[in-house]
Amino acid sequence: MEYFIAQGSENLGPFTIDQLRERGISPDTEVWTDGMEEWQPAYKVTELQTLFEGIDTSVYAAEAIAADEDSNSLGSSFLPALGHAFYTIIYLLFVLPFDLWRKAIIRLAKQKRDRSLRIMGIKTEWPLLSFIKRYIFEFLFDFVIFLSYFVGLIIAIISYTKWISDIPEYLQPNFFDYIKALLFILLPFYNLPVFISLFRDICQISLLPIRKLISWFRKPAQYYDLKVK
């Protein structure tokens, strides 16, 4: 089994147990692998306890308990909670859309390198249907996300220019009015990658019954409640 380790703000790995031994990780190094619900100190993972033979890990356990008790107090939790809430809101509004747009570009570039949109490379029983599914969900949605910022920017500029030209002469908006109008127009277009990604996920979820049906056609016997005597 291979494990990821947390080092500062980065997650490194995966590493085998022998590689972790060579790196000389400490008992309180946070680790994670498939099947674990959350990151845990290495000394708590049974498979990794052989790395710390001869080390008194109870010291780390006591420090973890003390830190947990301290973190549960209202005074020490209020500011971190407020900071986390503020960061999450900022991330959802301003960072997440750009991250989704960037991931779409990375996936498109990987498709070109891997030549994955080639029907000759599809080995399923229904190659055309698999190609159409791959074309829609792996290319078309990412392509629309990629274009959304360029098309959205053009539409936003046109809308903003029209808004300025439609201002009556007797109204004199101040600087902040122009900024608010610009943000009001730009934010929906900036968040287009979020809306498109959400729509793609909903479409993929709606295909689950069809996948189940295809699986039934392939191996119908496994869905029967057969009692073998």
C-alpha positions, -999 to +999 in steps of 0.1 A: +000+000+000+012+035-008+007+066+013+007+104+007+023+126+033+017+162+043+048+184+043+040+220+050+014+232+026+021+204+001+010+168-002+038+145-014+036+109-027+025+083-030+053+064-012+057+028-003+065+019+033+102+013+024+103+048+008+087+063+040+114+046+061+141+061+038+126+095+042+126+091+080+091+105+086+083+113+122+054+096+141+033+128+139+036+131+101+001+133+086-005+105+061-034+094+039-041+065+016-071+051-002-097+039+022-089+064+049-116+089+057-092+116+067-055+123+073-040+108+104-007+109+122+016+080+110+018+065+144-019+058+144-018+037+112-012+001+121+007-007+089+032+021+096+038+014+133+068-007+124+086+025+113+086+038+149+099+008+168+118+020+198+101+054+198+077+063+226+046+074+205+026+081+236+042+115+238+027+124+205-007+110+216-006+132+247+004+163+227-025+156+202-050+153+231-038+185+247-039+203+213-074+190+207-087+201+240-072+236+235-087+238+200-121+230+213-123+261+235-144+290+222-117+316+225-092+297+204-118+286+179-136+318+171-109+336+150-099+305+130-136+297+123-141+333+112-110+332+090-120+299+075-156+311+067-142+343+051-116+323+031-143+298+019-166+325+007-137+342-012-126+309-026-161+300-038-167+334-054-133+342-069-109+312-068-131+282-076-143+294-110-108+301-122-096+267-108-123+249-128-114+269-159-077+260-155-085+223-149-106+223-181-076+236-201-053+210-185-077+182-194-080+195-230-042+196-233-040+160-219-066+148-244-044+161-272-013+145-258-030+111-252-051+112-284-080+100-263-106+113-287-099+086-313-125+060-319-098+035-330-085+035-294-119+026-278-121-011-270-156-013-255-185-033-269-202-001-282-174+021-295-196+047-311-217+053-280-185+054-259-170+079-283-201+101-281-201+100-243-164+108-242-168+135-268-196+152-248-183+148-212-146+148-217-142+173-246-173+194-253-180+205-217-143+214-211-142+232-245-173+253-235-157+261-201-125+271-219-144+294-242-167+308-215-142+334-203-135+347-237-171+349-249-182+361-214-157+389-215-169+401-248-205+400-237-197+417-205-179+446-223-208+450-247-233+450-218-212+475-197-208+498-227-245+497-233-253+504-196-231+535-197-246+547-230-281+542-215-275+564-185-298+594-186-281+628-188-296+640-156-280+612-136-243+615-127-230+581-114-200+583-092-169+562-094-183+535-071-214+532-091-193+523-122-174+498-102-205+481-087-221+479-122-189+464-136-188+438-109-225+431-112-220+423-149-186+405-146-194+381-117-220+359-135-197+355-165-167+348-142-187+320-125-197+304-158-172+275-152-190+266-120-225+265-136-212+245-166-193+220-144-224+216-122-246+210-152-221+183-164-221+166-131-259+165-131-259+150-166-234+124-155-255+114-125-286+112-147-267+086-168-263+062-139-295+043-145-284+038-182-250+025-170-268+001-147-289-011-176-258-016-198-242-036-169-273-058-167-272-065-204-235-075-201-239-098-170-276-103-162-270-133-140-253-113-113-285-093-107-306-124-101-311-137-066-299-172-073-297-197-045-272-225-052-278-257-033 
